[in-house]
């Protein structure tokens, strides 16, 4: 008989009950989020305004330095890092549930509830953002170089019209947008419920939260796809209004995300852990 030398435990060992949702549920989450926002507008909009101003300054500095590609990528990437900064809104909704007082300082202390889990999740999101950022910059450079070559050829041969030049750049532009869409969907599946779970459970690790979020999104892909579209549209509106609109759209989405988490994930239970034996 083979002798057991080591046992590898496949994490995570705890998973929540995943409830099946109707496709139109995201609208109810937005309604509940708006209710929380209307109950505590000063705290919600104040925290949202700080985030909006900070992000606007970063993008403004990029524009001022002439780094237009970086400014564009930072604007698009807001969706990727928003789950991390939205943790303050989750704690407001949680405290509303508990009937606890809401103080402005509470939103800044939210990360202390599970500092290791929050730091781990933040690291993962930042790495995903940087990975997409590098891919997007490489595609942008390739697009610019290809367009320059086509323009040079057009000047020398006088055979290409401006419309033809534009048509040649369309595939590269689509590739650039597609890379951002893929990155956003991956981050959405990982982060849709992971940050609220980490905040509610002090000892939870980020891998457990990520796996639970991924499974919940895949199991409810229809309502979650609608939710992803609504998040993108509402965030886009906030960014379009000189970033100041984020002061309202961020708390709205943050509160709604907490209600989505509450409705989708049920009680956490210990699951059977697979073991792999090595000789």
C-alpha contacts under 8 A as a table, 3 or more apart, distances in Angstrom:
res1	aa1	res2	aa2	distance
2	X	279	X	6.51
3	X	279	X	5.87
4	X	7	X	7.61
4	X	277	X	6.24
4	X	278	X	6.14
4	X	279	X	5.36
5	X	277	X	7.36
5	X	278	X	5.88
5	X	279	X	5.33
6	X	277	X	6.02
6	X	278	X	5.60
6	X	279	X	7.33
7	X	275	X	6.24
7	X	276	X	5.81
7	X	277	X	5.04
7	X	278	X	6.74
8	X	275	X	5.74
8	X	276	X	5.36
8	X	277	X	6.77
9	X	273	X	6.75
9	X	274	X	6.49
9	X	275	X	5.40
9	X	276	X	7.14
10	X	13	X	7.57
10	X	273	X	6.40
10	X	274	X	6.06
10	X	275	X	6.79
11	X	207	X	7.72
11	X	208	X	7.15
11	X	273	X	7.58
12	X	15	X	7.43
12	X	207	X	7.00
12	X	208	X	5.05
12	X	211	X	7.83
12	X	273	X	7.90
13	X	208	X	7.84
13	X	270	X	5.82
13	X	271	X	5.49
13	X	272	X	6.93
13	X	273	X	5.85
14	X	208	X	7.19
14	X	268	X	6.39
14	X	269	X	5.46
14	X	270	X	4.43
14	X	271	X	5.50
15	X	208	X	7.50
15	X	212	X	6.20
15	X	268	X	5.44
15	X	269	X	5.68
15	X	270	X	6.56
15	X	271	X	6.56
16	X	212	X	6.91
16	X	265	X	5.92
16	X	266	X	5.64
16	X	267	X	5.35
16	X	268	X	3.87
16	X	269	X	5.92
17	X	265	X	5.71
17	X	266	X	4.62
17	X	267	X	5.58
17	X	268	X	6.30
17	X	269	X	7.59
18	X	216	X	5.92
18	X	219	X	7.83
18	X	264	X	5.94
18	X	265	X	4.99
18	X	266	X	6.14
19	X	263	X	7.43
19	X	264	X	5.17
19	X	265	X	6.24
19	X	266	X	6.94
20	X	219	X	7.23
20	X	220	X	6.23
20	X	264	X	7.19
21	X	25	X	6.80
21	X	220	X	6.32
21	X	223	X	6.89
21	X	264	X	7.17
22	X	25	X	5.71
22	X	223	X	6.50
23	X	26	X	7.57
23	X	222	X	5.71
23	X	223	X	4.10
23	X	224	X	7.89
23	X	226	X	7.50
24	X	27	X	6.09
24	X	28	X	7.66
24	X	223	X	6.31
24	X	226	X	7.93
25	X	28	X	5.28
25	X	29	X	6.60
25	X	223	X	6.59
26	X	29	X	4.95
26	X	30	X	6.34
26	X	223	X	6.66
26	X	224	X	7.76
26	X	226	X	7.06
26	X	227	X	5.53
26	X	260	X	7.43
27	X	30	X	5.17
27	X	31	X	6.34
28	X	31	X	5.00
28	X	32	X	6.21
29	X	32	X	5.08
29	X	33	X	6.01
29	X	256	X	4.75
29	X	257	X	7.13
29	X	259	X	5.82
29	X	260	X	5.91
30	X	33	X	4.89
30	X	34	X	6.09
30	X	252	X	7.00
30	X	253	X	7.06
30	X	256	X	5.12
31	X	34	X	5.15
31	X	35	X	6.31
31	X	256	X	7.60
32	X	35	X	5.00
32	X	36	X	6.47
32	X	255	X	7.52
32	X	256	X	6.19
32	X	259	X	7.00
33	X	36	X	5.21
33	X	37	X	6.20
33	X	251	X	7.84
33	X	252	X	5.25
33	X	253	X	6.75
33	X	254	X	7.43
33	X	255	X	4.50
33	X	256	X	4.13
33	X	257	X	7.80
33	X	259	X	7.32
34	X	37	X	4.90
34	X	38	X	6.08
34	X	252	X	5.74
34	X	255	X	7.61
34	X	256	X	7.61
35	X	38	X	5.22
35	X	39	X	6.36
36	X	39	X	5.16
36	X	40	X	6.50
36	X	93	X	6.71
36	X	96	X	7.76
36	X	255	X	6.64
37	X	40	X	5.47
37	X	41	X	5.31
37	X	44	X	6.31
37	X	251	X	6.75
37	X	252	X	6.32
37	X	255	X	7.40
38	X	41	X	5.41
40	X	43	X	5.85
40	X	44	X	6.18
40	X	102	X	7.83
41	X	44	X	5.07
41	X	45	X	5.63
41	X	46	X	7.84
42	X	45	X	5.49
42	X	46	X	5.62
43	X	46	X	5.14
43	X	47	X	6.09
43	X	102	X	7.92
43	X	103	X	7.19
43	X	104	X	5.39
44	X	47	X	5.49
44	X	48	X	6.13
44	X	89	X	7.10
44	X	247	X	7.90
44	X	248	X	7.78
44	X	251	X	5.66
45	X	48	X	4.86
45	X	49	X	5.81
45	X	247	X	5.15
45	X	248	X	5.78
45	X	251	X	6.84
46	X	49	X	5.10
46	X	50	X	6.42
46	X	247	X	7.17
47	X	50	X	5.23
47	X	51	X	6.49
47	X	104	X	7.84
47	X	107	X	7.57
47	X	247	X	7.36
48	X	51	X	5.20
48	X	52	X	6.12
48	X	246	X	6.35
48	X	247	X	3.97
48	X	248	X	6.57
48	X	250	X	6.03
48	X	251	X	6.23
49	X	52	X	4.96
49	X	53	X	6.02
49	X	244	X	6.76
49	X	246	X	6.97
49	X	247	X	4.30
49	X	248	X	7.89
50	X	53	X	5.25
50	X	54	X	6.11
50	X	247	X	7.70
51	X	54	X	5.20
51	X	55	X	6.18
51	X	85	X	7.81
51	X	246	X	7.89
51	X	247	X	7.47
52	X	55	X	5.28
52	X	56	X	6.00
52	X	243	X	5.75
52	X	244	X	5.84
52	X	245	X	7.82
52	X	246	X	5.60
52	X	247	X	6.07
53	X	56	X	4.99
53	X	57	X	6.11
53	X	243	X	7.40
53	X	244	X	7.13
54	X	57	X	5.25
54	X	58	X	6.49
55	X	58	X	5.16
55	X	59	X	6.28
55	X	243	X	7.89
56	X	59	X	5.19
56	X	60	X	5.82
56	X	242	X	7.94
56	X	243	X	6.17
57	X	60	X	4.90
57	X	61	X	6.06
58	X	61	X	5.27
58	X	62	X	6.46
59	X	62	X	5.08
59	X	63	X	6.30
59	X	71	X	5.15
59	X	74	X	6.68
59	X	75	X	7.18
60	X	63	X	5.05
60	X	64	X	6.01
60	X	71	X	7.59
61	X	64	X	4.94
61	X	65	X	6.18
62	X	65	X	5.21
62	X	66	X	6.40
62	X	67	X	5.11
62	X	68	X	6.72
62	X	70	X	6.61
62	X	71	X	5.41
63	X	66	X	5.03
63	X	67	X	5.49
63	X	68	X	5.52
63	X	71	X	6.05
64	X	67	X	7.45
67	X	70	X	5.44
67	X	71	X	6.29
68	X	71	X	5.00
68	X	72	X	6.14
69	X	72	X	5.13
69	X	73	X	6.21
69	X	137	X	7.39
69	X	140	X	7.62
70	X	73	X	5.05
70	X	74	X	6.02
70	X	137	X	7.88
71	X	74	X	5.10
71	X	75	X	6.21
72	X	75	X	5.18
72	X	76	X	6.31
73	X	76	X	5.11
73	X	77	X	5.88
73	X	133	X	6.79
73	X	136	X	7.49
74	X	77	X	4.98
74	X	78	X	6.38
75	X	78	X	5.58
75	X	239	X	7.65
76	X	79	X	6.68
76	X	180	X	7.82
77	X	80	X	5.13
77	X	81	X	6.79
77	X	129	X	6.91
78	X	81	X	5.46
78	X	82	X	5.81
79	X	82	X	5.31
79	X	83	X	7.75
79	X	184	X	6.98
79	X	232	X	7.36
79	X	235	X	7.45
80	X	83	X	7.17
80	X	125	X	7.04
80	X	129	X	6.42
80	X	183	X	7.91
80	X	184	X	6.10
80	X	187	X	6.21
80	X	188	X	7.66
81	X	84	X	5.66
81	X	85	X	7.01
81	X	125	X	6.44
81	X	126	X	7.19
81	X	129	X	7.41
82	X	85	X	5.39
82	X	86	X	5.94
83	X	86	X	5.14
83	X	87	X	6.85
83	X	191	X	6.46
83	X	192	X	7.67
83	X	195	X	6.90
84	X	87	X	5.97
84	X	118	X	7.94
84	X	121	X	7.81
84	X	122	X	6.18
84	X	125	X	7.83
84	X	195	X	7.12
85	X	88	X	6.91
86	X	89	X	5.45
86	X	90	X	6.84
86	X	250	X	7.33
86	X	251	X	7.60
86	X	254	X	5.72
87	X	90	X	5.13
87	X	91	X	6.64
87	X	107	X	7.55
87	X	110	X	6.49
87	X	111	X	7.13
87	X	195	X	6.73
87	X	196	X	7.15
87	X	199	X	7.60
87	X	254	X	7.66
88	X	91	X	5.43
88	X	92	X	6.66
88	X	106	X	7.35
88	X	107	X	4.02
88	X	108	X	6.35
88	X	109	X	7.75
88	X	110	X	5.59
88	X	111	X	7.80
89	X	92	X	5.12
89	X	93	X	6.51
89	X	107	X	6.66
89	X	251	X	6.05
89	X	254	X	5.30
89	X	255	X	5.89
90	X	93	X	5.28
90	X	94	X	6.18
90	X	196	X	6.35
90	X	199	X	7.91
90	X	254	X	6.21
90	X	255	X	6.06
90	X	257	X	7.69
90	X	258	X	5.63
91	X	94	X	4.90
91	X	95	X	6.04
91	X	106	X	7.45
91	X	107	X	6.64
91	X	110	X	6.22
91	X	199	X	7.59
92	X	95	X	5.17
92	X	96	X	6.21
92	X	102	X	6.61
92	X	106	X	7.61
92	X	107	X	7.01
92	X	255	X	7.78
93	X	96	X	5.02
93	X	97	X	6.36
93	X	255	X	5.92
93	X	258	X	6.71
94	X	97	X	5.11
94	X	98	X	6.39
94	X	258	X	7.76
95	X	98	X	4.91
95	X	99	X	5.98
95	X	100	X	5.02
95	X	101	X	6.96
95	X	102	X	6.83
96	X	99	X	5.05
96	X	100	X	6.16
96	X	101	X	7.66
96	X	102	X	7.57
97	X	100	X	7.73
102	X	106	X	7.02
103	X	106	X	5.42
103	X	107	X	7.73
104	X	107	X	6.07
104	X	108	X	7.68
105	X	108	X	5.47
105	X	109	X	6.54
106	X	109	X	5.12
106	X	110	X	6.26
107	X	110	X	5.42
108	X	111	X	7.17
109	X	112	X	5.51
109	X	113	X	7.51
110	X	113	X	5.77
110	X	199	X	7.32
111	X	114	X	6.10
111	X	115	X	5.58
111	X	118	X	6.24
111	X	199	X	7.40
112	X	115	X	4.93
113	X	199	X	6.04
113	X	200	X	7.93
113	X	202	X	5.87
114	X	117	X	5.44
114	X	118	X	5.99
114	X	198	X	6.37
114	X	199	X	6.00
114	X	201	X	7.39
114	X	202	X	4.73
114	X	203	X	6.72
114	X	204	X	7.69
115	X	118	X	5.11
115	X	119	X	5.92
116	X	119	X	5.16
116	X	120	X	6.05
116	X	205	X	7.52
117	X	120	X	5.08
117	X	121	X	6.06
117	X	198	X	6.14
117	X	203	X	7.76
117	X	204	X	6.51
117	X	205	X	5.12
117	X	206	X	5.11
118	X	121	X	5.12
118	X	122	X	5.94
118	X	195	X	7.31
118	X	198	X	6.81
118	X	199	X	7.83
118	X	206	X	7.37
119	X	122	X	4.99
119	X	123	X	6.09
120	X	123	X	5.11
120	X	124	X	6.35
120	X	205	X	7.89
120	X	206	X	5.98
121	X	124	X	5.10
121	X	125	X	6.23
121	X	195	X	7.60
121	X	206	X	5.52
122	X	125	X	5.13
122	X	126	X	6.06
123	X	126	X	5.13
123	X	127	X	6.12
124	X	127	X	5.15
124	X	128	X	6.21
125	X	128	X	5.06
125	X	129	X	6.06
125	X	187	X	7.29
126	X	129	X	4.93
126	X	130	X	6.08
127	X	130	X	5.09
127	X	131	X	6.06
128	X	131	X	5.09
128	X	132	X	6.24
128	X	183	X	7.52
128	X	187	X	7.53
129	X	132	X	5.25
129	X	133	X	5.94
129	X	183	X	7.95
130	X	133	X	4.78
130	X	134	X	6.11
131	X	134	X	5.36
131	X	135	X	6.36
132	X	135	X	5.05
132	X	136	X	5.93
132	X	179	X	7.22
132	X	180	X	6.91
132	X	183	X	6.35
133	X	136	X	5.10
133	X	137	X	6.07
134	X	137	X	5.14
134	X	138	X	6.11
135	X	138	X	5.15
135	X	139	X	6.21
135	X	179	X	7.49
136	X	139	X	5.13
136	X	140	X	6.06
136	X	176	X	6.00
136	X	179	X	6.93
136	X	180	X	7.35
137	X	140	X	4.95
137	X	141	X	6.09
138	X	141	X	5.14
138	X	142	X	6.14
139	X	142	X	4.96
139	X	143	X	6.02
139	X	172	X	7.20
139	X	175	X	7.50
139	X	176	X	5.92
140	X	143	X	4.97
140	X	144	X	6.16
140	X	176	X	6.97
141	X	144	X	5.10
141	X	145	X	6.08
142	X	145	X	5.15
142	X	146	X	6.00
142	X	172	X	7.88
143	X	146	X	5.22
143	X	147	X	6.09
143	X	169	X	6.75
143	X	172	X	5.76
143	X	173	X	7.21
144	X	147	X	5.18
144	X	148	X	6.13
145	X	148	X	5.10
145	X	149	X	6.28
146	X	149	X	5.18
146	X	150	X	6.32
146	X	169	X	7.65
147	X	150	X	5.11
147	X	151	X	6.16
147	X	165	X	7.22
147	X	168	X	7.79
147	X	169	X	6.49
148	X	151	X	5.10
148	X	152	X	6.14
149	X	152	X	5.11
149	X	153	X	6.22
150	X	153	X	5.09
150	X	154	X	6.13
150	X	165	X	6.59
151	X	154	X	4.97
151	X	155	X	6.24
151	X	165	X	7.13
152	X	155	X	5.23
152	X	156	X	6.38
153	X	156	X	5.18
153	X	157	X	6.03
153	X	158	X	7.90
154	X	157	X	5.30
154	X	158	X	5.13
154	X	159	X	6.02
154	X	160	X	5.16
154	X	161	X	7.60
155	X	158	X	5.53
157	X	160	X	7.66
158	X	161	X	7.97
160	X	164	X	5.98
160	X	165	X	6.88
161	X	164	X	5.19
161	X	165	X	6.53
162	X	165	X	5.07
162	X	166	X	6.28
163	X	166	X	5.09
163	X	167	X	6.16
164	X	167	X	5.02
164	X	168	X	6.26
165	X	168	X	5.23
165	X	169	X	6.64
166	X	169	X	5.31
166	X	170	X	6.54
167	X	170	X	5.31
167	X	171	X	7.94
168	X	171	X	6.84
169	X	172	X	5.47
169	X	173	X	6.29
170	X	173	X	5.05
170	X	174	X	6.12
171	X	174	X	5.09
171	X	175	X	6.19
172	X	175	X	4.96
172	X	176	X	6.23
173	X	176	X	5.04
173	X	177	X	6.28
174	X	177	X	5.10
174	X	178	X	5.91
175	X	178	X	4.99
175	X	179	X	6.19
176	X	179	X	5.39
176	X	180	X	6.66
177	X	180	X	5.20
177	X	181	X	6.25
178	X	181	X	4.97
178	X	182	X	6.16
179	X	182	X	5.25
179	X	183	X	6.22
180	X	183	X	5.13
180	X	184	X	6.05
181	X	184	X	5.10
181	X	185	X	6.17
182	X	185	X	5.24
182	X	186	X	6.23
183	X	186	X	5.24
183	X	187	X	6.17
184	X	187	X	5.18
184	X	188	X	5.95
185	X	188	X	4.94
185	X	189	X	6.18
185	X	228	X	7.92
186	X	189	X	5.28
186	X	190	X	6.32
187	X	190	X	5.13
187	X	191	X	5.77
187	X	192	X	7.95
188	X	191	X	5.17
188	X	192	X	5.30
188	X	228	X	7.26
189	X	192	X	5.65
189	X	213	X	6.33
189	X	214	X	5.02
189	X	217	X	5.80
189	X	218	X	7.76
190	X	193	X	7.48
190	X	194	X	6.71
190	X	210	X	5.05
190	X	211	X	7.21
190	X	213	X	5.57
190	X	214	X	5.24
191	X	194	X	5.02
191	X	195	X	6.35
191	X	210	X	6.69
191	X	213	X	6.56
192	X	195	X	7.52
192	X	213	X	6.07
192	X	217	X	7.58
192	X	257	X	7.47
192	X	261	X	7.95
193	X	196	X	5.66
193	X	197	X	6.23
193	X	209	X	7.44
193	X	210	X	7.88
193	X	212	X	7.72
193	X	213	X	4.98
193	X	257	X	7.62
193	X	261	X	5.62
194	X	197	X	5.07
194	X	198	X	6.15
194	X	206	X	7.34
194	X	209	X	4.52
194	X	210	X	5.39
194	X	212	X	7.22
194	X	213	X	5.50
195	X	198	X	5.09
195	X	199	X	6.21
195	X	209	X	7.45
196	X	199	X	5.09
196	X	200	X	6.16
196	X	258	X	6.46
196	X	261	X	6.94
197	X	200	X	5.19
197	X	201	X	6.06
197	X	204	X	7.83
197	X	209	X	6.25
197	X	261	X	7.92
198	X	201	X	5.31
198	X	202	X	6.50
198	X	203	X	7.89
198	X	204	X	5.85
198	X	205	X	7.28
198	X	206	X	7.07
198	X	209	X	6.61
199	X	202	X	6.43
201	X	204	X	5.56
204	X	208	X	6.93
204	X	209	X	7.19
205	X	208	X	5.65
205	X	209	X	6.61
206	X	209	X	5.01
206	X	210	X	5.99
207	X	210	X	5.03
207	X	211	X	6.14
208	X	211	X	5.31
208	X	212	X	6.17
209	X	212	X	5.19
209	X	213	X	6.11
210	X	213	X	5.15
210	X	214	X	6.10
211	X	214	X	5.09
211	X	215	X	6.16
212	X	215	X	5.25
212	X	216	X	6.15
213	X	216	X	5.16
213	X	217	X	6.16
214	X	217	X	5.26
214	X	218	X	6.19
215	X	218	X	5.21
215	X	219	X	6.01
216	X	219	X	5.17
216	X	220	X	6.20
216	X	264	X	7.21
216	X	265	X	7.44
217	X	220	X	5.21
217	X	221	X	5.48
217	X	224	X	6.02
218	X	221	X	4.94
220	X	223	X	5.96
220	X	224	X	6.01
221	X	224	X	4.99
221	X	225	X	5.73
222	X	225	X	5.21
222	X	226	X	6.52
223	X	226	X	5.10
223	X	227	X	6.12
224	X	227	X	4.75
224	X	228	X	6.04
225	X	228	X	5.03
225	X	229	X	6.31
226	X	229	X	5.14
226	X	230	X	6.20
227	X	230	X	5.07
227	X	231	X	6.12
228	X	231	X	5.11
228	X	232	X	6.20
229	X	232	X	5.11
229	X	233	X	6.14
230	X	233	X	5.14
230	X	234	X	5.97
231	X	234	X	5.30
231	X	235	X	5.86
231	X	253	X	6.98
232	X	235	X	5.22
232	X	236	X	5.91
233	X	236	X	5.02
233	X	237	X	6.28
234	X	237	X	5.11
234	X	238	X	6.40
234	X	249	X	6.34
235	X	238	X	5.01
235	X	239	X	6.22
235	X	246	X	6.98
235	X	249	X	6.35
235	X	250	X	7.32
236	X	239	X	5.07
236	X	240	X	5.98
237	X	240	X	5.05
237	X	241	X	6.43
237	X	245	X	6.94
237	X	249	X	7.97
238	X	241	X	5.54
238	X	242	X	7.61
238	X	243	X	5.71
238	X	244	X	6.64
238	X	245	X	3.88
238	X	246	X	4.37
238	X	247	X	7.68
238	X	248	X	7.58
238	X	249	X	5.88
238	X	250	X	7.99
239	X	242	X	6.00
239	X	243	X	4.28
239	X	244	X	7.25
239	X	245	X	6.36
239	X	246	X	6.35
240	X	243	X	6.29
240	X	245	X	7.51
241	X	244	X	5.97
241	X	245	X	5.27
242	X	245	X	6.95
243	X	246	X	5.64
244	X	247	X	5.73
245	X	248	X	5.74
245	X	249	X	6.29
246	X	249	X	4.83
246	X	250	X	5.25
247	X	250	X	6.00
247	X	251	X	7.04
248	X	251	X	5.80
248	X	252	X	6.29
249	X	252	X	5.08
249	X	253	X	6.13
250	X	253	X	5.24
250	X	254	X	5.90
251	X	254	X	4.83
251	X	255	X	5.92
252	X	255	X	5.47
252	X	256	X	6.14
253	X	256	X	4.97
253	X	257	X	5.94
254	X	257	X	5.12
254	X	258	X	6.54
255	X	258	X	5.26
255	X	259	X	6.64
256	X	259	X	5.16
256	X	260	X	6.17
257	X	260	X	4.88
257	X	261	X	6.11
258	X	261	X	5.05
258	X	262	X	6.25
259	X	262	X	5.01
259	X	263	X	6.18
260	X	263	X	5.23
260	X	264	X	6.01
261	X	264	X	5.26
261	X	265	X	5.86
262	X	265	X	5.90
262	X	266	X	7.21
263	X	266	X	7.39
